[in-house]
C-alpha cells in the first residue's frame, strides 16, 4: 500500500500544482470558471496557495505519514468546498471536475491511514 500511496500522492500533487499555477497566472479558462462560480478574483492567489501546500503536504506524507494524511484530508475538503461553490452558484456543469478530484484525493487519505 505504500507504493500505491506514493504513486497517488505524486500524481495528485502534479494536478494540484498545475491547477495552482493556472490560478496564479490567471489562465483564462480558470478565471472564466471561477467567475461562473461567483468566486472573486482576489481569492485566486489564496486558492492557488492552498492547492500548492496540499501538494507539498502529500509529498511530505511519503516520509511523514501523519502530514500526508492531514494534507489529503485538507485536499478532500478543499474540493468538496469547490463542488458546493459551483452548485450554489448554479454552475452544476462545472461541478464534476472537483467531484472527481475530491474522490481521487480520498484515495491517498485512505491508503495513508491504512499504512500508518
Biopython code that builds the backbone (N, CA, C, O; Angstrom):
import numpy as np
from Bio.PDB.StructureBuilder import StructureBuilder

atoms = [
    (1, "UNK", "N", (0.806, -1.188, 0.000)),
    (1, "UNK", "CA", (0.000, 0.000, 0.000)),
    (1, "UNK", "C", (0.853, 1.258, 0.000)),
    (1, "UNK", "O", (0.401, 2.321, -0.426)),
    (2, "UNK", "N", (2.081, 1.137, 0.476)),
    (2, "UNK", "CA", (2.985, 2.283, 0.476)),
    (2, "UNK", "C", (3.229, 2.764, -0.953)),
    (2, "UNK", "O", (3.230, 3.967, -1.217)),
    (3, "UNK", "N", (3.435, 1.827, -1.869)),
    (3, "UNK", "CA", (3.690, 2.196, -3.261)),
    (3, "UNK", "C", (2.449, 2.863, -3.862)),
    (3, "UNK", "O", (2.567, 3.854, -4.583)),
    (4, "UNK", "N", (1.272, 2.331, -3.570)),
    (4, "UNK", "CA", (0.037, 2.926, -4.086)),
    (4, "UNK", "C", (-0.131, 4.342, -3.554)),
    (4, "UNK", "O", (-0.493, 5.249, -4.304)),
    (5, "UNK", "N", (0.133, 4.540, -2.248)),
    (5, "UNK", "CA", (0.051, 5.894, -1.682)),
    (5, "UNK", "C", (1.029, 6.820, -2.395)),
    (5, "UNK", "O", (0.670, 7.933, -2.779)),
    (6, "UNK", "N", (2.252, 6.365, -2.569)),
    (6, "UNK", "CA", (3.287, 7.191, -3.181)),
    (6, "UNK", "C", (2.906, 7.601, -4.601)),
    (6, "UNK", "O", (3.029, 8.769, -4.971)),
    (7, "UNK", "N", (2.446, 6.642, -5.386)),
    (7, "UNK", "CA", (2.058, 6.940, -6.770)),
    (7, "UNK", "C", (0.901, 7.937, -6.800)),
    (7, "UNK", "O", (0.944, 8.917, -7.544)),
    (8, "UNK", "N", (-0.133, 7.688, -5.993)),
    (8, "UNK", "CA", (-1.283, 8.592, -5.976)),
    (8, "UNK", "C", (-0.913, 9.974, -5.450)),
    (8, "UNK", "O", (-1.389, 10.986, -5.965)),
    (9, "UNK", "N", (-0.067, 10.017, -4.427)),
    (9, "UNK", "CA", (0.354, 11.312, -3.879)),
    (9, "UNK", "C", (1.108, 12.122, -4.927)),
    (9, "UNK", "O", (0.899, 13.328, -5.054)),
    (10, "UNK", "N", (1.975, 11.464, -5.668)),
    (10, "UNK", "CA", (2.740, 12.169, -6.706)),
    (10, "UNK", "C", (1.808, 12.651, -7.817)),
    (10, "UNK", "O", (1.898, 13.805, -8.235)),
    (11, "UNK", "N", (0.917, 11.789, -8.299)),
    (11, "UNK", "CA", (0.006, 12.178, -9.383)),
    (11, "UNK", "C", (-0.929, 13.313, -8.956)),
    (11, "UNK", "O", (-1.121, 14.275, -9.699)),
    (12, "UNK", "N", (-1.505, 13.198, -7.767)),
    (12, "UNK", "CA", (-2.403, 14.247, -7.278)),
    (12, "UNK", "C", (-1.634, 15.541, -7.048)),
    (12, "UNK", "O", (-2.163, 16.625, -7.295)),
    (13, "UNK", "N", (-0.406, 15.445, -6.583)),
    (13, "UNK", "CA", (0.418, 16.641, -6.379)),
    (13, "UNK", "C", (0.677, 17.360, -7.699)),
    (13, "UNK", "O", (0.649, 18.590, -7.757)),
    (14, "UNK", "N", (0.926, 16.598, -8.748)),
    (14, "UNK", "CA", (1.125, 17.210, -10.069)),
    (14, "UNK", "C", (-0.125, 17.961, -10.521)),
    (14, "UNK", "O", (-0.033, 19.064, -11.061)),
    (15, "UNK", "N", (-1.291, 17.358, -10.297)),
    (15, "UNK", "CA", (-2.550, 18.005, -10.664)),
    (15, "UNK", "C", (-2.753, 19.278, -9.842)),
    (15, "UNK", "O", (-3.164, 20.308, -10.376)),
    (16, "UNK", "N", (-2.467, 19.200, -8.551)),
    (16, "UNK", "CA", (-2.650, 20.357, -7.674)),
    (16, "UNK", "C", (-1.707, 21.502, -8.036)),
    (16, "UNK", "O", (-2.115, 22.664, -8.054)),
    (17, "UNK", "N", (-0.459, 21.178, -8.323)),
    (17, "UNK", "CA", (0.499, 22.221, -8.703)),
    (17, "UNK", "C", (0.092, 22.860, -10.028)),
    (17, "UNK", "O", (0.171, 24.080, -10.174)),
    (18, "UNK", "N", (-0.338, 22.059, -10.984)),
    (18, "UNK", "CA", (-0.778, 22.601, -12.273)),
    (18, "UNK", "C", (-1.994, 23.506, -12.095)),
    (18, "UNK", "O", (-2.076, 24.573, -12.704)),
    (19, "UNK", "N", (-2.925, 23.083, -11.270)),
    (19, "UNK", "CA", (-4.114, 23.890, -11.022)),
    (19, "UNK", "C", (-3.754, 25.181, -10.276)),
    (19, "UNK", "O", (-4.262, 26.254, -10.601)),
    (20, "UNK", "N", (-2.885, 25.069, -9.287)),
    (20, "UNK", "CA", (-2.442, 26.251, -8.552)),
    (20, "UNK", "C", (-1.713, 27.232, -9.452)),
    (20, "UNK", "O", (-1.913, 28.443, -9.359)),
    (21, "UNK", "N", (-0.874, 26.707, -10.317)),
    (21, "UNK", "CA", (-0.145, 27.560, -11.259)),
    (21, "UNK", "C", (-1.107, 28.283, -12.190)),
    (21, "UNK", "O", (-0.945, 29.472, -12.465)),
    (22, "UNK", "N", (-2.115, 27.553, -12.676)),
    (22, "UNK", "CA", (-3.092, 28.168, -13.580)),
    (22, "UNK", "C", (-3.840, 29.309, -12.895)),
    (22, "UNK", "O", (-4.169, 30.314, -13.526)),
    (23, "UNK", "N", (-4.101, 29.148, -11.610)),
    (23, "UNK", "CA", (-4.758, 30.228, -10.867)),
    (23, "UNK", "C", (-3.817, 31.413, -10.687)),
    (23, "UNK", "O", (-4.239, 32.564, -10.800)),
    (24, "UNK", "N", (-2.556, 31.141, -10.410)),
    (24, "UNK", "CA", (-1.593, 32.227, -10.194)),
    (24, "UNK", "C", (-1.341, 33.044, -11.460)),
    (24, "UNK", "O", (-1.200, 34.264, -11.388)),
    (25, "UNK", "N", (-1.284, 32.391, -12.604)),
    (25, "UNK", "CA", (-1.047, 33.114, -13.868)),
    (25, "UNK", "C", (-2.360, 33.574, -14.493)),
    (25, "UNK", "O", (-2.378, 34.158, -15.576)),
    (26, "UNK", "N", (-3.459, 33.300, -13.790)),
    (26, "UNK", "CA", (-4.790, 33.708, -14.226)),
    (26, "UNK", "C", (-5.122, 33.200, -15.636)),
    (26, "UNK", "O", (-5.493, 33.956, -16.533)),
    (27, "UNK", "N", (-4.968, 31.885, -15.778)),
    (27, "UNK", "CA", (-5.342, 31.229, -17.025)),
    (27, "UNK", "C", (-6.804, 31.566, -17.336)),
    (27, "UNK", "O", (-7.670, 31.474, -16.466)),
    (28, "UNK", "N", (-7.063, 31.953, -18.573)),
    (28, "UNK", "CA", (-8.389, 32.449, -18.961)),
    (28, "UNK", "C", (-9.504, 31.435, -18.677)),
    (28, "UNK", "O", (-10.581, 31.819, -18.220)),
    (29, "UNK", "N", (-9.256, 30.145, -18.942)),
    (29, "UNK", "CA", (-10.279, 29.127, -18.693)),
    (29, "UNK", "C", (-10.595, 29.021, -17.206)),
    (29, "UNK", "O", (-11.753, 28.861, -16.818)),
    (30, "UNK", "N", (-9.558, 29.112, -16.379)),
    (30, "UNK", "CA", (-9.757, 29.020, -14.931)),
    (30, "UNK", "C", (-10.516, 30.249, -14.424)),
    (30, "UNK", "O", (-11.470, 30.126, -13.657)),
    (31, "UNK", "N", (-10.087, 31.419, -14.857)),
    (31, "UNK", "CA", (-10.728, 32.661, -14.414)),
    (31, "UNK", "C", (-12.203, 32.676, -14.825)),
    (31, "UNK", "O", (-13.068, 33.085, -14.050)),
    (32, "UNK", "N", (-12.477, 32.231, -16.041)),
    (32, "UNK", "CA", (-13.861, 32.182, -16.523)),
    (32, "UNK", "C", (-14.716, 31.243, -15.660)),
    (32, "UNK", "O", (-15.847, 31.568, -15.300)),
    (33, "UNK", "N", (-14.152, 30.077, -15.338)),
    (33, "UNK", "CA", (-14.874, 29.129, -14.491)),
    (33, "UNK", "C", (-15.100, 29.666, -13.087)),
    (33, "UNK", "O", (-16.150, 29.438, -12.487)),
    (34, "UNK", "N", (-14.120, 30.372, -12.574)),
    (34, "UNK", "CA", (-14.255, 30.951, -11.235)),
    (34, "UNK", "C", (-15.321, 32.042, -11.221)),
    (34, "UNK", "O", (-16.084, 32.163, -10.263)),
    (35, "UNK", "N", (-15.369, 32.819, -12.268)),
    (35, "UNK", "CA", (-16.392, 33.877, -12.353)),
    (35, "UNK", "C", (-17.785, 33.264, -12.443)),
    (35, "UNK", "O", (-18.726, 33.771, -11.832)),
    (36, "UNK", "N", (-17.924, 32.172, -13.203)),
    (36, "UNK", "CA", (-19.230, 31.499, -13.286)),
    (36, "UNK", "C", (-19.648, 30.962, -11.925)),
    (36, "UNK", "O", (-20.838, 30.885, -11.620)),
    (37, "UNK", "N", (-18.674, 30.592, -11.116)),
    (37, "UNK", "CA", (-18.975, 30.077, -9.775)),
    (37, "UNK", "C", (-19.056, 31.195, -8.742)),
    (37, "UNK", "O", (-19.204, 30.928, -7.550)),
    (38, "UNK", "N", (-18.959, 32.443, -9.191)),
    (38, "UNK", "CA", (-19.064, 33.621, -8.322)),
    (38, "UNK", "C", (-17.925, 33.710, -7.306)),
    (38, "UNK", "O", (-18.121, 34.170, -6.181)),
    (39, "UNK", "N", (-16.745, 33.269, -7.710)),
    (39, "UNK", "CA", (-15.560, 33.364, -6.854)),
    (39, "UNK", "C", (-14.831, 34.657, -7.217)),
    (39, "UNK", "O", (-14.483, 34.860, -8.381)),
    (40, "UNK", "N", (-14.594, 35.534, -6.238)),
    (40, "UNK", "CA", (-13.906, 36.793, -6.536)),
    (40, "UNK", "C", (-12.468, 36.550, -7.018)),
    (40, "UNK", "O", (-11.805, 35.615, -6.567)),
    (41, "UNK", "N", (-12.003, 37.389, -7.926)),
    (41, "UNK", "CA", (-10.635, 37.276, -8.435)),
    (41, "UNK", "C", (-9.604, 37.356, -7.319)),
    (41, "UNK", "O", (-8.535, 36.755, -7.418)),
    (42, "UNK", "N", (-9.914, 38.087, -6.267)),
    (42, "UNK", "CA", (-8.964, 38.243, -5.166)),
    (42, "UNK", "C", (-8.704, 36.933, -4.431)),
    (42, "UNK", "O", (-7.722, 36.826, -3.697)),
    (43, "UNK", "N", (-9.560, 35.941, -4.613)),
    (43, "UNK", "CA", (-9.374, 34.639, -3.958)),
    (43, "UNK", "C", (-8.397, 33.741, -4.698)),
    (43, "UNK", "O", (-7.892, 32.781, -4.117)),
    (44, "UNK", "N", (-8.117, 34.025, -5.960)),
    (44, "UNK", "CA", (-7.279, 33.127, -6.761)),
    (44, "UNK", "C", (-5.914, 32.855, -6.129)),
    (44, "UNK", "O", (-5.519, 31.690, -6.062)),
    (45, "UNK", "N", (-5.173, 33.858, -5.663)),
    (45, "UNK", "CA", (-3.874, 33.537, -5.047)),
    (45, "UNK", "C", (-4.005, 32.677, -3.791)),
    (45, "UNK", "O", (-3.168, 31.809, -3.544)),
    (46, "UNK", "N", (-5.037, 32.912, -3.007)),
    (46, "UNK", "CA", (-5.237, 32.104, -1.785)),
    (46, "UNK", "C", (-5.568, 30.654, -2.135)),
    (46, "UNK", "O", (-5.045, 29.719, -1.529)),
    (47, "UNK", "N", (-6.440, 30.488, -3.114)),
    (47, "UNK", "CA", (-6.801, 29.129, -3.530)),
    (47, "UNK", "C", (-5.605, 28.409, -4.139)),
    (47, "UNK", "O", (-5.407, 27.217, -3.906)),
    (48, "UNK", "N", (-4.804, 29.139, -4.923)),
    (48, "UNK", "CA", (-3.595, 28.542, -5.509)),
    (48, "UNK", "C", (-2.628, 28.117, -4.408)),
    (48, "UNK", "O", (-2.027, 27.046, -4.483)),
    (49, "UNK", "N", (-2.482, 28.955, -3.392)),
    (49, "UNK", "CA", (-1.594, 28.624, -2.272)),
    (49, "UNK", "C", (-2.057, 27.365, -1.556)),
    (49, "UNK", "O", (-1.243, 26.509, -1.209)),
    (50, "UNK", "N", (-3.360, 27.250, -1.333)),
    (50, "UNK", "CA", (-3.886, 26.047, -0.675)),
    (50, "UNK", "C", (-3.599, 24.794, -1.498)),
    (50, "UNK", "O", (-3.234, 23.756, -0.946)),
    (51, "UNK", "N", (-3.765, 24.891, -2.818)),
    (51, "UNK", "CA", (-3.502, 23.730, -3.668)),
    (51, "UNK", "C", (-2.017, 23.348, -3.643)),
    (51, "UNK", "O", (-1.679, 22.167, -3.555)),
    (52, "UNK", "N", (-1.155, 24.324, -3.719)),
    (52, "UNK", "CA", (0.287, 24.035, -3.719)),
    (52, "UNK", "C", (0.723, 23.485, -2.368)),
    (52, "UNK", "O", (1.538, 22.564, -2.312)),
    (53, "UNK", "N", (0.195, 24.034, -1.282)),
    (53, "UNK", "CA", (0.517, 23.488, 0.046)),
    (53, "UNK", "C", (-0.021, 22.068, 0.210)),
    (53, "UNK", "O", (0.622, 21.228, 0.840)),
    (54, "UNK", "N", (-1.192, 21.801, -0.350)),
    (54, "UNK", "CA", (-1.731, 20.437, -0.318)),
    (54, "UNK", "C", (-0.817, 19.474, -1.056)),
    (54, "UNK", "O", (-0.588, 18.353, -0.600)),
    (55, "UNK", "N", (-0.293, 19.911, -2.198)),
    (55, "UNK", "CA", (0.636, 19.077, -2.967)),
    (55, "UNK", "C", (1.900, 18.804, -2.161)),
    (55, "UNK", "O", (2.376, 17.670, -2.102)),
    (56, "UNK", "N", (2.437, 19.841, -1.547)),
    (56, "UNK", "CA", (3.651, 19.659, -0.739)),
    (56, "UNK", "C", (3.392, 18.743, 0.452)),
    (56, "UNK", "O", (4.241, 17.921, 0.800)),
    (57, "UNK", "N", (2.235, 18.877, 1.074)),
    (57, "UNK", "CA", (1.880, 18.008, 2.203)),
    (57, "UNK", "C", (1.738, 16.552, 1.786)),
    (57, "UNK", "O", (2.170, 15.650, 2.504)),
    (58, "UNK", "N", (1.132, 16.324, 0.623)),
    (58, "UNK", "CA", (1.012, 14.949, 0.128)),
    (58, "UNK", "C", (2.382, 14.338, -0.140)),
    (58, "UNK", "O", (2.624, 13.173, 0.177)),
    (59, "UNK", "N", (3.274, 15.133, -0.724)),
    (59, "UNK", "CA", (4.622, 14.621, -0.996)),
    (59, "UNK", "C", (5.393, 14.385, 0.300)),
    (59, "UNK", "O", (6.100, 13.386, 0.432)),
    (60, "UNK", "N", (5.260, 15.297, 1.250)),
    (60, "UNK", "CA", (5.925, 15.106, 2.541)),
    (60, "UNK", "C", (5.373, 13.876, 3.257)),
    (60, "UNK", "O", (6.072, 13.243, 4.048)),
    (61, "UNK", "N", (4.109, 13.542, 2.971)),
    (61, "UNK", "CA", (3.482, 12.380, 3.583)),
    (61, "UNK", "C", (4.105, 11.060, 3.178)),
    (61, "UNK", "O", (3.867, 10.035, 3.818)),
    (62, "UNK", "N", (4.895, 11.077, 2.129)),
    (62, "UNK", "CA", (5.612, 9.857, 1.755)),
    (62, "UNK", "C", (6.567, 9.471, 2.878)),
    (62, "UNK", "O", (6.774, 8.286, 3.138)),
    (63, "UNK", "N", (7.146, 10.463, 3.542)),
    (63, "UNK", "CA", (8.088, 10.212, 4.644)),
    (63, "UNK", "C", (7.457, 10.458, 6.007)),
    (63, "UNK", "O", (7.795, 9.777, 6.974)),
    (64, "UNK", "N", (6.555, 11.412, 6.096)),
    (64, "UNK", "CA", (5.883, 11.739, 7.357)),
    (64, "UNK", "C", (4.392, 11.467, 7.177)),
    (64, "UNK", "O", (3.622, 12.362, 6.828)),
    (65, "UNK", "N", (4.007, 10.237, 7.417)),
    (65, "UNK", "CA", (2.651, 9.802, 7.082)),
    (65, "UNK", "C", (1.552, 10.660, 7.707)),
    (65, "UNK", "O", (0.587, 10.967, 7.007)),
    (66, "UNK", "N", (1.630, 11.070, 8.977)),
    (66, "UNK", "CA", (0.549, 11.908, 9.517)),
    (66, "UNK", "C", (0.356, 13.221, 8.741)),
    (66, "UNK", "O", (-0.769, 13.700, 8.596)),
    (67, "UNK", "N", (1.440, 13.789, 8.252)),
    (67, "UNK", "CA", (1.338, 15.008, 7.458)),
    (67, "UNK", "C", (0.634, 14.728, 6.131)),
    (67, "UNK", "O", (-0.178, 15.535, 5.679)),
    (68, "UNK", "N", (0.933, 13.614, 5.518)),
    (68, "UNK", "CA", (0.267, 13.239, 4.270)),
    (68, "UNK", "C", (-1.223, 12.990, 4.464)),
    (68, "UNK", "O", (-2.037, 13.366, 3.620)),
    (69, "UNK", "N", (-1.572, 12.361, 5.569)),
    (69, "UNK", "CA", (-2.986, 12.115, 5.876)),
    (69, "UNK", "C", (-3.709, 13.443, 6.076)),
    (69, "UNK", "O", (-4.804, 13.642, 5.551)),
    (70, "UNK", "N", (-3.097, 14.351, 6.835)),
    (70, "UNK", "CA", (-3.705, 15.669, 7.063)),
    (70, "UNK", "C", (-3.840, 16.445, 5.755)),
    (70, "UNK", "O", (-4.861, 17.092, 5.518)),
    (71, "UNK", "N", (-2.821, 16.384, 4.911)),
    (71, "UNK", "CA", (-2.874, 17.088, 3.630)),
    (71, "UNK", "C", (-3.967, 16.505, 2.739)),
    (71, "UNK", "O", (-4.712, 17.251, 2.103)),
    (72, "UNK", "N", (-4.065, 15.188, 2.688)),
    (72, "UNK", "CA", (-5.104, 14.548, 1.873)),
    (72, "UNK", "C", (-6.489, 14.934, 2.377)),
    (72, "UNK", "O", (-7.386, 15.192, 1.575)),
    (73, "UNK", "N", (-6.673, 14.975, 3.683)),
    (73, "UNK", "CA", (-7.962, 15.393, 4.249)),
    (73, "UNK", "C", (-8.262, 16.841, 3.856)),
    (73, "UNK", "O", (-9.394, 17.169, 3.499)),
    (74, "UNK", "N", (-7.260, 17.691, 3.924)),
    (74, "UNK", "CA", (-7.445, 19.085, 3.526)),
    (74, "UNK", "C", (-7.801, 19.223, 2.054)),
    (74, "UNK", "O", (-8.644, 20.044, 1.694)),
    (75, "UNK", "N", (-7.168, 18.427, 1.204)),
    (75, "UNK", "CA", (-7.451, 18.481, -0.233)),
    (75, "UNK", "C", (-8.873, 17.994, -0.506)),
    (75, "UNK", "O", (-9.573, 18.569, -1.339)),
    (76, "UNK", "N", (-9.300, 16.948, 0.183)),
    (76, "UNK", "CA", (-10.678, 16.461, 0.024)),
    (76, "UNK", "C", (-11.658, 17.573, 0.411)),
    (76, "UNK", "O", (-12.615, 17.839, -0.316)),
    (77, "UNK", "N", (-11.419, 18.215, 1.545)),
    (77, "UNK", "CA", (-12.302, 19.295, 1.986)),
    (77, "UNK", "C", (-12.281, 20.474, 1.015)),
    (77, "UNK", "O", (-13.318, 21.087, 0.760)),
    (78, "UNK", "N", (-11.117, 20.790, 0.478)),
    (78, "UNK", "CA", (-10.972, 21.870, -0.492)),
    (78, "UNK", "C", (-11.871, 21.616, -1.701)),
    (78, "UNK", "O", (-12.601, 22.504, -2.140)),
    (79, "UNK", "N", (-11.811, 20.400, -2.230)),
    (79, "UNK", "CA", (-12.600, 20.099, -3.426)),
    (79, "UNK", "C", (-14.079, 19.910, -3.120)),
    (79, "UNK", "O", (-14.917, 20.173, -3.982)),
    (80, "UNK", "N", (-14.417, 19.467, -1.934)),
    (80, "UNK", "CA", (-15.838, 19.438, -1.541)),
    (80, "UNK", "C", (-16.364, 20.871, -1.499)),
    (80, "UNK", "O", (-17.483, 21.139, -1.936)),
    (81, "UNK", "N", (-15.560, 21.784, -0.977)),
    (81, "UNK", "CA", (-15.936, 23.196, -0.988)),
    (81, "UNK", "C", (-16.110, 23.726, -2.398)),
    (81, "UNK", "O", (-17.013, 24.522, -2.659)),
    (82, "UNK", "N", (-15.244, 23.285, -3.319)),
    (82, "UNK", "CA", (-15.366, 23.711, -4.717)),
    (82, "UNK", "C", (-16.669, 23.203, -5.327)),
    (82, "UNK", "O", (-17.343, 23.936, -6.051)),
    (83, "UNK", "N", (-17.024, 21.964, -5.040)),
    (83, "UNK", "CA", (-18.281, 21.403, -5.557)),
    (83, "UNK", "C", (-19.462, 22.212, -5.025)),
    (83, "UNK", "O", (-20.352, 22.594, -5.784)),
    (84, "UNK", "N", (-19.464, 22.467, -3.731)),
    (84, "UNK", "CA", (-20.561, 23.226, -3.116)),
    (84, "UNK", "C", (-20.645, 24.624, -3.726)),
    (84, "UNK", "O", (-21.737, 25.117, -4.007)),
    (85, "UNK", "N", (-19.488, 25.262, -3.929)),
    (85, "UNK", "CA", (-19.459, 26.606, -4.515)),
    (85, "UNK", "C", (-20.070, 26.606, -5.911)),
    (85, "UNK", "O", (-20.868, 27.484, -6.238)),
    (86, "UNK", "N", (-19.704, 25.634, -6.730)),
    (86, "UNK", "CA", (-20.266, 25.550, -8.082)),
    (86, "UNK", "C", (-21.775, 25.320, -8.038)),
    (86, "UNK", "O", (-22.523, 25.951, -8.785)),
    (87, "UNK", "N", (-22.214, 24.432, -7.177)),
    (87, "UNK", "CA", (-23.639, 24.128, -7.109)),
    (87, "UNK", "C", (-24.444, 25.316, -6.591)),
    (87, "UNK", "O", (-25.527, 25.599, -7.103)),
    (88, "UNK", "N", (-23.930, 26.008, -5.590)),
    (88, "UNK", "CA", (-24.645, 27.169, -5.044)),
    (88, "UNK", "C", (-24.748, 28.300, -6.054)),
    (88, "UNK", "O", (-25.708, 29.071, -6.028)),
    (89, "UNK", "N", (-23.765, 28.406, -6.946)),
    (89, "UNK", "CA", (-23.782, 29.455, -7.959)),
    (89, "UNK", "C", (-24.595, 29.049, -9.190)),
    (89, "UNK", "O", (-24.690, 29.810, -10.153)),
    (90, "UNK", "N", (-25.178, 27.857, -9.157)),
    (90, "UNK", "CA", (-25.954, 27.387, -10.303)),
    (90, "UNK", "C", (-25.077, 26.957, -11.465)),
    (90, "UNK", "O", (-25.516, 26.946, -12.614)),
    (91, "UNK", "N", (-23.838, 26.603, -11.162)),
    (91, "UNK", "CA", (-22.873, 26.203, -12.184)),
    (91, "UNK", "C", (-22.591, 24.699, -12.071)),
    (91, "UNK", "O", (-21.440, 24.267, -11.997)),
    (92, "UNK", "N", (-23.656, 23.933, -12.061)),
    (92, "UNK", "CA", (-23.522, 22.490, -11.908)),
    (92, "UNK", "C", (-22.753, 21.810, -13.024)),
    (92, "UNK", "O", (-22.230, 20.712, -12.831)),
    (93, "UNK", "N", (-22.674, 22.439, -14.186)),
    (93, "UNK", "CA", (-21.942, 21.854, -15.308)),
    (93, "UNK", "C", (-20.458, 21.725, -15.015)),
    (93, "UNK", "O", (-19.791, 20.866, -15.592)),
    (94, "UNK", "N", (-19.923, 22.566, -14.124)),
    (94, "UNK", "CA", (-18.500, 22.501, -13.779)),
    (94, "UNK", "C", (-18.235, 21.794, -12.454)),
    (94, "UNK", "O", (-17.093, 21.765, -11.996)),
    (95, "UNK", "N", (-19.254, 21.230, -11.834)),
    (95, "UNK", "CA", (-19.078, 20.520, -10.569)),
    (95, "UNK", "C", (-18.424, 19.138, -10.712)),
    (95, "UNK", "O", (-17.792, 18.690, -9.755)),
    (96, "UNK", "N", (-18.537, 18.440, -11.845)),
    (96, "UNK", "CA", (-17.935, 17.100, -11.927)),
    (96, "UNK", "C", (-16.411, 17.077, -11.742)),
    (96, "UNK", "O", (-15.883, 16.136, -11.148)),
    (97, "UNK", "N", (-15.706, 18.083, -12.234)),
    (97, "UNK", "CA", (-14.240, 18.062, -12.120)),
    (97, "UNK", "C", (-13.796, 18.086, -10.656)),
    (97, "UNK", "O", (-13.009, 17.226, -10.259)),
    (98, "UNK", "N", (-14.268, 19.039, -9.831)),
    (98, "UNK", "CA", (-13.852, 18.979, -8.428)),
    (98, "UNK", "C", (-14.381, 17.749, -7.696)),
    (98, "UNK", "O", (-13.780, 17.297, -6.721)),
    (99, "UNK", "N", (-15.506, 17.207, -8.165)),
    (99, "UNK", "CA", (-16.025, 15.982, -7.545)),
    (99, "UNK", "C", (-15.051, 14.826, -7.769)),
    (99, "UNK", "O", (-14.733, 14.083, -6.841)),
    (100, "UNK", "N", (-14.589, 14.686, -8.988)),
    (100, "UNK", "CA", (-13.619, 13.628, -9.309)),
    (100, "UNK", "C", (-12.329, 13.841, -8.519)),
    (100, "UNK", "O", (-11.751, 12.883, -8.006)),
    (101, "UNK", "N", (-11.882, 15.076, -8.419)),
    (101, "UNK", "CA", (-10.651, 15.352, -7.675)),
    (101, "UNK", "C", (-10.816, 15.083, -6.178)),
    (101, "UNK", "O", (-9.869, 14.649, -5.521)),
    (102, "UNK", "N", (-12.003, 15.333, -5.636)),
    (102, "UNK", "CA", (-12.262, 15.019, -4.222)),
    (102, "UNK", "C", (-12.187, 13.514, -3.995)),
    (102, "UNK", "O", (-11.607, 13.054, -3.012)),
    (103, "UNK", "N", (-12.775, 12.756, -4.908)),
    (103, "UNK", "CA", (-12.734, 11.290, -4.798)),
    (103, "UNK", "C", (-11.301, 10.791, -4.964)),
    (103, "UNK", "O", (-10.852, 9.907, -4.234)),
    (104, "UNK", "N", (-10.597, 11.361, -5.921)),
    (104, "UNK", "CA", (-9.196, 10.985, -6.131)),
    (104, "UNK", "C", (-8.354, 11.296, -4.892)),
    (104, "UNK", "O", (-7.477, 10.513, -4.527)),
    (105, "UNK", "N", (-8.612, 12.424, -4.252)),
    (105, "UNK", "CA", (-7.857, 12.800, -3.055)),
    (105, "UNK", "C", (-8.202, 11.911, -1.865)),
    (105, "UNK", "O", (-7.411, 11.789, -0.930)),
    (106, "UNK", "N", (-9.366, 11.299, -1.897)),
    (106, "UNK", "CA", (-9.740, 10.398, -0.808)),
    (106, "UNK", "C", (-8.893, 9.135, -0.805)),
    (106, "UNK", "O", (-8.695, 8.520, 0.242)),
    (107, "UNK", "N", (-8.396, 8.749, -1.969)),
    (107, "UNK", "CA", (-7.589, 7.527, -2.058)),
    (107, "UNK", "C", (-6.290, 7.631, -1.248)),
    (107, "UNK", "O", (-6.010, 6.726, -0.461)),
    (108, "UNK", "N", (-5.479, 8.698, -1.404)),
    (108, "UNK", "CA", (-4.300, 8.799, -0.550)),
    (108, "UNK", "C", (-4.642, 8.932, 0.934)),
    (108, "UNK", "O", (-3.873, 8.508, 1.797)),
    (109, "UNK", "N", (-5.790, 9.518, 1.220)),
    (109, "UNK", "CA", (-6.230, 9.627, 2.612)),
    (109, "UNK", "C", (-6.440, 8.235, 3.205)),
    (109, "UNK", "O", (-5.951, 7.937, 4.294)),
    (110, "UNK", "N", (-7.162, 7.395, 2.487)),
    (110, "UNK", "CA", (-7.432, 6.037, 2.961)),
    (110, "UNK", "C", (-6.156, 5.199, 2.996)),
    (110, "UNK", "O", (-5.885, 4.500, 3.973)),
    (111, "UNK", "N", (-5.377, 5.279, 1.914)),
    (111, "UNK", "CA", (-4.128, 4.492, 1.861)),
    (111, "UNK", "C", (-3.134, 4.962, 2.918)),
    (111, "UNK", "O", (-2.445, 4.148, 3.533)),
    (112, "UNK", "N", (-3.062, 6.269, 3.127)),
    (112, "UNK", "CA", (-2.160, 6.791, 4.146)),
    (112, "UNK", "C", (-2.534, 6.326, 5.530)),
    (112, "UNK", "O", (-1.669, 5.971, 6.331)),
    (113, "UNK", "N", (-3.838, 6.326, 5.819)),
    (113, "UNK", "CA", (-4.308, 5.862, 7.127)),
    (113, "UNK", "C", (-4.069, 4.359, 7.294)),
    (113, "UNK", "O", (-3.770, 3.890, 8.392)),
    (114, "UNK", "N", (-4.202, 3.615, 6.207)),
    (114, "UNK", "CA", (-4.034, 2.170, 6.265)),
    (114, "UNK", "C", (-2.567, 1.769, 6.447)),
    (114, "UNK", "O", (-2.281, 0.702, 6.990)),
    (115, "UNK", "N", (-1.645, 2.610, 6.001)),
    (115, "UNK", "CA", (-0.231, 2.252, 6.085)),
    (115, "UNK", "C", (0.506, 2.977, 7.195)),
    (115, "UNK", "O", (1.725, 2.853, 7.306)),
    (116, "UNK", "N", (-0.211, 3.735, 8.021)),
    (116, "UNK", "CA", (0.497, 4.458, 9.097)),
    (116, "UNK", "C", (0.716, 3.590, 10.307)),
    (116, "UNK", "O", (1.294, 4.043, 11.296)),
]
sb = StructureBuilder()
sb.init_structure("model")
sb.init_model(0)
sb.init_chain("A")
sb.init_seg("    ")
for serial, (resi, resn, name, xyz) in enumerate(atoms, 1):
    if name == "N":
        sb.init_residue(resn, " ", resi, " ")
    sb.init_atom(name, np.array(xyz, "f"), 0.0, 1.0, " ", f" {name:<3s}", serial, name[0])
structure = sb.get_structure()
